[in-house]
Amino acid sequence: MSEALLDIRDLKTWFATDGGVVRAVDGVDLRIERGETVGVVGESGCGKTVTARSVLKLIDMPPGRFAGGQILWQGRDLIPLPATEMDKIRSKEIAIVFQEPMTSLNPVYTVGDQIAEVLREHENLSRRQAIERAVEMLALVHIPNPKKRVHDYPHQFSGGMRQRVMIAMALSCRPKLLIADEPTTALDVTIQAQILELMQEMKDKFGMAIMLITHAMGVVAETCQRVVVMYAGKVVEEAPVEALFGNPRHPYTQGLIRSIPRVDRAAAHKERLEAIPGTVPSLLDPPPGCRFAQRCKSARDICTQGIPPLKEVTPGHFVRCVL
């Protein structure tokens, strides 16, 4: 197997709390090849964002810590790297777009100055050169009148335009991997579609890979080549997007797909959406065996007698389920 761009192996990111240790990410394996888009899906609290932030070591330590595993970036383990080395990788090689740009952009600096700061840090440009490049990046992400808007502040942009600014900032150094953490959550559906289309356009232009963190299965179906499904800190299924939607094998994945609204079906049959019963288990004290067993209609005694391994059931399709 060729060397992946990003290869996460048995990653454990845990947090110390007054109530005990929260195993937010508990043995995650995830590969991203050059130029591909991988969706990481699951409900809130499953460990998606902690996995993403772990890649860039954006975890507050303490209370967080890496309890095990490796994060191999082009074959080099990032976990032992000192802060000075990680600073060279962030933005330059791996960039991230967060779900709420208003909390990520500094309200007292113009968007041009914020993009220019990233460029001056990594590209050794003068301020004038960096501002010129910032104008180019704003134009690239289709912000009208970029020469004027480069001097505006974040509050002068709409939510969709702020997200475009974040993408411009993330891509300003031409990274090899873009991590997009719920990039369309706070936007209406029309703007969501525009942002996803923009990300695809930028991916094609720069030849980068994308790690798309989302809970929206429809977004994954539209944009990704491969899907990783997480539940309670673990990967429970991984497959090419066609295989996952065509033949989901894990009961949790099946539940997620059944809960997607279907316009054609709803109009014809007035069907109610099917909810997954129960709640996500506490990661302070995870249940023995399969972490989904307490919510699974097909669960048997064997499901509580040990955590099942992630097995390859068909080429490229992996499932963590004894059934």
N, C-alpha and C positions, 0 to 999 in steps of 0.2 A: 504494500500500500504506500502510495507517495505521501510525502510530508504535507500535512494540511497547513493552511494559513494560520488557523487557530485550532488547537487541540486541547480541550479541557478533559483532564483525566481524574476521576474519582474525587472531585472537588468537594471539600467540606468547609463551609463558612458558617461559623456558629457565633452566637451573641450571648454574653453573660448578662443576666437580669436578676432582680431581687428574688424572683420566683424560681430561678434555675437557669440552665443553658438552653437557649432556643436554637434548634438545629435547622436554620433557615434553608441552607443548601447542604444536603447530606449524601454525598457520593454521586455527584453529577458527572456524566460523560457527554461531551458535545464536540463535534468537529465541524468546521466551516472551511470549505475549499475556496480557492481563489475565484473571485467573480460570481459566486452563487449567493442567492438570497435564502436564508434559513429563518423560518418562523419559529418562535418559542412561545407556546400558548399554555393557558391554564388560568384558573380563576384567581382572584386576588389572594395574596398570601402564599402562593405555591412556590415562590422562590425565583421567579423570572427576573425581577429587577435586581435582586441580590446577586444572582449569577452574572448579570450584565455589569453591575458596578464592581464586582470582584475582578473582572477581566482588567479593568483600569485601576484596580486597587483604590477605589473611591469608597472604601469601607472605613468608618470611624473605628480606630483601634486604640485602646478599648472603647466600647464594650465588645466590638467584633474581633474575630481572629480567624486565621486560616488553620483549621484543625487537621488538614490533610489534603493530599492531592497535588496536582500540577496544573498550571495554565501555560501551555506551550505556545508561544508566538513565533511562528516560523522556526520551530525547533528549540527555542530558548525559553526556559522557565521564568515567568515574570514574578512569581511569588518571592524569591529571595532577593530580587533586585532592589538596590537602594533608591530612595526618592529621587535623587538626581538623574538616575538612569530612566526611571519611569516618566519623568517630566519630558524626556526626549521622545518618548513613544506616544504619549498622550497628544492628541490633535495632529501630530505629524504622521503617525502610522495608524493609530486607532482613534477615531473620533466618536463622540456620542451626542445624540439629540434627545433631550428629556421631554416629558409629556407636557409640561407647563412652562412655556417660554418666558412668561412674565416673572417667574421666580428664578429663572436661569440667567436672564439678562439684567445687567446692573442699571437701575433706573436713572442714575445721575451721570451716565456717560452716553454719548451718541452711539448709535449702532456702528457707525464707521470706525470710531475709536476702539470699540470692542473687537471688531474683526481685525483691525490693524494691530492690536496688541498681540493676538495669536500669531499673525504673520511676522511681526518683529521678533517675537520669541523664537520662532523656528526657522525663519527664512533669511534672517540677517538683513532686513530691508530698512531703509530710512523711513521716517514717518510719512513723508510725501509719497514714496513708492508704495508703502503699505496702504495708504488711503486710496491711491489709484487702483490697487488690486482689489480693495474692498468694494469700490464702485463696480469693477468688473464682475465680482462675485454676486452683488445684488442684481445686476443685469442678468446674470446667468440663471438666477432663480426667479426671473420674471417679475421683479419689483419695478413698477413704472417710475420713470424719472430718477434713476439711481444717483445721478450726480447731485441732486438736491436732497434726496432721502437719506443719503449717507451721513448727513449732518443732523438728522432727526433723532429724537429719543424714543425708547421703546414704547412709552405710553401714546405716542403719536401714530402707532401702527395698529391695525386690527389683529385679532388673534391669529388668523391665517397668515397674515403678512409677518407677524412676529415669528411664526414657525418657519417661514421662508428665510428670515434673517438667521435663525438658529442653524438651518441647513447650510446657508452660505458660510457661516462661521465654521461649522464642522468640516466643510469641504475645502476651505481656503488653502489648506496645505496638501491637498490631494492625498488623503489617507487611503490605505489599502483595505481598511474595514470601517464601515459605519455601523455603529450600534444605535438603533432607533427604538427608544423606550416609550411605547404607547404614544407615538408622535401625532396621532390624530384624535386623541380621546376627547378633548374639550372643544372640538370643532364640529360644525354642522356637516351633514353628509356631502354636500356639494364641495365644500372646502376640503373635506377628508379625501375625496377622490382626486382633487387637484394636487394635494400634498403627496399622495401615493404615486401619482403619475410623475410628479417632479422628481421624487426619489429614484424611480425607475429610469428616468431620463438621465439623471446624474450618474447613476450606476453604469449605464451604457457608455456615457461620455468618458468616464474616468477608469472604467474597468475594475471597479472596486467590488468587494463583497459586502453584503448587508446582513446584520443580525437583527431581525424585527421582533421586538417584544410586544405581544398584544394578547388581549383576551377575545378578540373579534375573529372568529373562524372564517367569516366571509372575506376579511382583509387578507388572510393567509391564502385562501383559495385563489385570490386574484393575483397575488404578487410573489409567492414563494415557490421555490423548486423542491424544498424539503421542509418537513415539519418535525419539531420536537415538542412532545406534550409532557408538561410537568404537573405533578400532584404532590403536595405536602413535602416539598424539598427534594423529590426524586423524579427522574425521567421515567415515565411509564410506557411511552411509545415513541418511536421515531420511524419515519417513512417518507418516501417521495410523496409529494402532495396528491398526486392522482391515486396512489395506493391508499393513502390515509382516508381520503374522502370516499373512495370507491369501496374499500373493505377495511373499515376500522376494526382492530382486533381487541383492544383493551376496553373493558366495560365503561371506564371513565371517558375515553375518547368517544365511544358510541353515544354516551349521554350528552356530551358537548355538541355533537353533530345533530342529535335529535332536537336539541334546544334552539337550533338556528331557525328563525322565522322563514317560512317559504311562502312567498306571495301567491304562487300558482296554486299550491295545495290549500292554503288558508281560505282563498276565495271560493274554491270548489267544495271543500268539505267542512269549513268552519272548525277545523281541528284546533284544539288547545295545545300550546307548547308543552312539551314534557320536561318537567324539572327533575334534577337529580336529588333524591331525598337525602335528608341529614345535613351535617355540616362538616367542614374540614377539621380533622383531628388537631389537637394542640401539638405544636412542635416542641413544647417543653417536655412532654411525656408521650411520644408517639406510640400507637398501639403496636403489639407484636405482629409480625408477619406483614402481609400486604396492607399498606396504609389506606387503601380504598375499601377494604373488606367490609367495614361496618356500614357502608352505603351501597354495597353491591348486591343486586338481586340474585346473582349467580354464585355468591360466596358459599364455600364449604368449609369444613373443619380444617382442611389442609392449608387454607388461605391464611390462617392465623398462626401457623407453625414455623414461620421463617420467612424472611423477605425473599421473594422470588427473584432470580437473576434476570437480566435483560437479555432475551434470547432472540436470535435471528430466525424468523418463521418463514420468510421468503427473502430472496436477495434484496438487501437494503432495507428490509422492514423488520424492526426490532420491537419486542413486546415484553413487558414485565408482568406476566400473569401465568399462574400454574394451569389455567384452563385453556 
